[in-house]
Amino acid sequence: MFLLLWYSHMSMEIFGLHVSLQNISPILFIGMMNNNCHFPLL
């Protein structure tokens, strides 16, 4: 059950990023710069 919820959440996240990346990329970048400890991608 937990894995199913996690998988659906991750797929929704990826789908949302894929669709609205050009709309939220500056906000996402600023968020990652402010919270780079939570997002160790940079």
Secondary structure, 3 states (H helix, E strand, C coil): CHHHHHHHHHHHHHHHHHHHHHHHHHHHHHHHHHCCCCCCCC
